[in-house]
Amino acid sequence: MKVTLKDGSIKEYSSSMSVIDIAKDISEGLARMACAGEVNGEVVDLRTEIDNDCELNILTANDEKGLAALRHTTSHVLAEAVKRLYPNAKLAIGPSIDTGFYYDFECEPFSREDLDALEKEMKKVIKEGKELTRYTLPRQEAIEFMKGKGEDYKVELIEDLPEDAEISFYSQGEFTDLCAGPHLMSTKNIKAFKLISSSGAYWRGNEKNKMLTRVYGTAFNKKEELAAYLEHLEEIKKRDHNKLGREMELFTTVDVIGQGLPLLMPKGAKIIQTMQRWIEDEEEKRGYVRTKTPLMAKSDLYKISGHWDHYKDGMFVMGDEETDKEVFALRPMTCPFQYYVYKASQKSYRDLPLRYGETSTLFRCEDSGEMHGLTRVRQFTISEGHLIVRPDQMDEEFKGCLDLARYCLRTLGVEEDVTYRLSKWDPNNAEKYIGSAEVWEETQQRIRNVLNELEIPFFEEEGEAAFYGPKVDIQAKNVYGKEDTMITIQWDALLAEQFDMYYVDQNGEKVRPYIIHRTSMGCYERTLAWLIEKYAGMFPTWLCPEQVRVLPISEKYSEYAAKVEAELKANGVLATTDNRAEKIGYKIREARLAKIPYMLVVGQQEEEQGVVSVRSRFLGDEGQKPLANFIDAICKEIRTKEIRKIEVQENKEA
């Protein structure tokens, strides 16, 4: 047989060979580094026998897929360590992930001290240098084997496998785990690892299932790589909005108020207000008209829209249909309310498109395990809008929604940080959706055409559509790599029928309109969290809740400082004065820690000359400037929403 290697060279063998043996034939050094193989594009175990002509790539930890095999093996080492120290713990799943690996266990939660003890035990397992061996069992034998070990979750996994599935196991000494692989040849090949954290996780991600204990870890081929990654994690923690946002007094949470119900403090509320006014003004420029609709409605409304059947579990419901005359629910969306604004008067084809915008407060009964800071909450506010359009206007209006979203991303400085997802229906679960397959396929293709025409790169994912239409989801990752939807633009050719919406065409006939559900910037709370992490709290000046802090050198210059502050405020600049009886160096450090864009130091010379000494986080000491000149410059920066680059390191400032 002929084996074509990555560099194009060909190896010929007279009989079948395992991937690891071929690696040894190429180079003993390569075999020592090998983590997995890639045969004709498919990742395989090193133990895999090759008996046909193929293309083969030997994967090492320098390859993403090879590193995944190393991390997967490390997760098995973790599982063995847990079983040694906690024999009654039950094993669930332990895959590799982008940042390392995790393993879920049914046991008591682990403290940091517990994780340290597990790390020590893992080092013992690795030092023992056990070889990993792979074998298969018939389905019933595999079930009985895991039942005998009391591993209920493994039994469930086996039972859910297709009848013809190959059921494979990996053993390392006395420890055996159900696994498809691939894995390293020996535990001794694990060079550097760290257990990062422990948290709760529902079995199979379903809140109706048992809460398990999840351990996150990471592994690398070299200790230097691990050290660099851990240093990176420390930097990430500094940007974590849940930590930094509280330190900066942007928001807080209180147990007696409830999980997922953050309190925006004055600074955070000011940022949200600034964004809201910007968005509302921008939408008005683009032809939107504003509505203001109730925060709740009777169940009758949600039954018409279909949300009662498809989304009731995610709603806050007040009342019982069996005992109460009327049942209400807090709104999880605004669309049906705005439909009735449309229906309040008859519309002609000349009236369309109609673009309704609303700053909407919404409520969703998120699972308690999903709550996190500002990114996943139970009450939130979004820049929501619904466009009622003729079918022939749909493509252009959809492009307009994309243009608005991209403008918002560009202005916030995050355009390069997002990906675009075409969220499609799942034809294998058609009962989850309304409408025919033909409508779904047509609308999905039209969205594809729009994205391609605008040359927007995108990927597609089945099962992510809403029950009434496909959509474009604009995705972004937080500092920990978790992806969230920031902006949604949704194509709806179906709900107008549900609500008996129509317009009168040029022939006097009643015609169903199409609807675009969209957000221009998305959820304000989630966007604030995103910006905190993006800028590490050092927001663009136009977004800062405090843009300038005036720093008098001593009490003698407080009067001049007050005049400077008043002049700044008269020009719309958010300014304060630090009149504390502290040394100027201390005041500067405090302002820097508060991440204020500009500090204006004033003393005798500044008062006499009518100037200010400017210090900024962008250039450091910018020297003395006439106050009028400074005001002109900062007002332009705010008006144009400029994002200035930081050109000096703050710790170099005096």
Phi, psi and omega in degrees: 000155181249129179245115180269121183273173185301324182277004178094348179289159185238133174250136179245136181227144183275345180217171182298151181220143174283160180300318182293325178290324175294320177299319178296322179295326179288312183189132177298325178296319178296319180298322179293329182271346187297136177246328182194178176236162175230109184252116181051040177087355181254130180286130182227165178288153177297338182276354183297131178274132178252127182228011178225163174303138182197171169258130185232133174236122177277119184266131175247181180292350175282346176262143181304316182287329175290320177297325178297322178294319177299316182290324178297319177296322178296326177295326177291324176296319175301314181300319179295319179297320179297316181294330177290315185273335181226076187303334182274355178294143177252142184271138174249258179232156182211073183274167167278151177226177185304324185261359181158250180198168168214164173216135179259137181228147168268101180191177177293152179301150180262136172273174176298324178295322177297318180296322178297320178294322178294322178300317179298318180293323178297321178297326177294316179300316182294318181296330178293341173059043182286141174283145175265129179242144182248138173210166180240158177225149171300156186309306184294321178296321180297318179297314181295324179298313182286328174297320179298331178271357181074022183266082185299322182292324177294321178299316180297320179297317180296315182297333180274352178288151176303152183303327183265010182290143173279125184257107186249153179229154173236133178242142171227095186068232184278353183261130179229139180224144172291126184192144176272347181080194359280167180221163173295167179284331184209152177293337183294345181279359176275117189258326186209125180211166177203135172274122190271310187197171176225141180208178176269150177206132179288143175303123181060024175069015183253120184295347177279348179268176183291143174281124180254171175258120180255133176248123176263140176213176175217162180209146179222169180281335184230147179297327180295322179294320178296315181299319179295321180292318179295325176295320177299320179297322179296321177296320179299317181301327179293334181264348182307117185298331182293330178270308185293321180298326177285319179299324181275002180058044175270323178205166174210170174228154183225130183303318185287345175274316174132153179290140179077015179234074184290151174260119174279122179277171187310317181293316179295320179296326180293319178297315179299317180299318179299314179295318183297314180297320178299311183296314182297320178294319181294318179296321179298320177300331184264015172091015178276146171245147189264146172235163173220115189236164185296156179276353181213166177203165176292157179300335180305319181297315183287338176288322177295315183288336183100352181294329181297323179277325189258344189220010187302323181297340180264011183246154173269108186258136180242109180114170182234125183298333183279335186242338185255144180295319179231138177242130181247161174214140172295143188284133173267354180201168184253347191308309184296332178293315181290334176299322181284336169296316178297317185284353184294340176213155181289140182245143175260163176301336179287339182281346186261147007280151171249126183246107179264133175235147178207135170277101195254128170270125184237163183225128178223135185277072180292150178294144183300328180288347181266348184296136176202110173049237179257354186277332180224102186228171183261340171232130182207167182236134181231159175272077190269150178204154176223128180253124177260117191225158170286151180306324182286348179264353192300312184299313182293322179291325177296319176298320179298323177293320177295320180297318178297316180298317181291326174298316179298315180298317181295317181294324179281350178080025184238012185300326182280356186259008186241161170234158183248128182240127169274108184269114189253167174283167176250103183297342178281350177231052187300337182293344180283349189236160171257158179094164183273161177300324182297317179296316181297313182295321180295313182293321177298320180292323179293325175294318176305314182299318179296313181297319179294320179297322179277000180057043176263116177297140180208161172237163184244148179213125179284150174083003182258358179288159168287167186291348183242006177173153176285167185205164168259119175255127177263115191255147174215153180255144174279183185297339180267002177092000179282133184267137176230155174275124182262320183222141179231137174230117192239136180265125184229110177252013192238322190288339177300326177293317181300323185258008180053048177270141179204167168226162180263121183277183184295345177263005181080011181268149175278129184230140177286130174280168168262162181229139170247121172266130182206157166243145180273322178232349179091209183281126183297319181296314180294323178294320177299316177301316179300315183289324176303314183286322179299313187256007183051037178086349180267076185294157168306147188306320184296338180265347187292136177288342174223112187265331181219138171238124179272131186237095175290138182295325176208176183299333182300337186252017180295324181295317178294321178300320180295322178295319179298314180298317181298319180294321177298312181296325179297337179259015175082013180269134180279104187231151174223169177233135177263099183262013182293152179278063180239160177293151185297326178298322179293318180298320180296316179298318179297318179294323179293318179295330178281358176062040177284133181297318185228140172240132178247108180273130181230137178212204184299311183298317181296319181294317182295323185263355181067037181237179174224147174267117189263128169237133181230161176281355182268312183242359183078230181282111181262002177081185182278142178218146171302139183303320182298321179294318179297317181297318178301317184292314183288326178295322176295318179300319180288316183296319181274355182056041180295143175249099182282144177273145177276117186256353176230152175279132184301326184287355176268351181285152180289000000 
